[in-house]
């Protein structure tokens, strides 16, 4: 199922997210070098690259875990480069992690409810008046929203199970559910299919496409499975050694010689020629 379409055009017109030439260093190590790109509302945008290319570091800059030394991160026209992670969640940026970050001792339902924490309006005082205040009504409304997410991701049968007792594939699904419960405008998925078998990958790919097409969520996804990336993405960006070496439609990326060199070690005369265009300027 290929969903590549005219979303790229809308991205250029009114980007939901604009990453402007960010650079990130850890001591003498440069994790990202002048990486820039835009993602339009409603896009499913994938980031690929070899291990150590800087993909997760880039998501960390968008979600607020890292602060780049140079450049800016703009969301809905607002500069959020120095905004704290919890504030970014509050304005509509959710994410999942490469390594599972669930509360293993809590139930699936409670883990997903955590994702709605920033949407709670009741405070300590009104919460203390649970039965006569609005806290009970608010909790029931949030529970209904969470149940919708549980139904969507087909995890009704484990809703009361302790998260730490679930299989790896189900835990990945619960983490996605928690991110979706936040009701994000933009959701960042860091290798959502890593470690899954073929059937689990197919299910996860379907959920991601439905989140994008039916729930209207803009998605940025890191994924190593090239088949999945090329099948469901509107556009793809490629990182190598912290630099952007290509960006474009999936079919264009597959034919890009710089991408073939990064992934397959093939000869790339353009990059070997000192007079050739620099990797930063490459745009498929």
Beta strands, then each sheet from edge to edge (+ up, - down):
strand 1: 15-26
strand 2: 29-40
strand 3: 44-48
strand 4: 70-75
strand 5: 78-79
strand 6: 93-95
strand 7: 186-190
strand 8: 218-222
strand 9: 235-240
strand 10: 243-248
sheet 1: 2+ 1- 4+ 5-
sheet 2: 6+ 7+ 8+ 3+ 9+ 10-
end
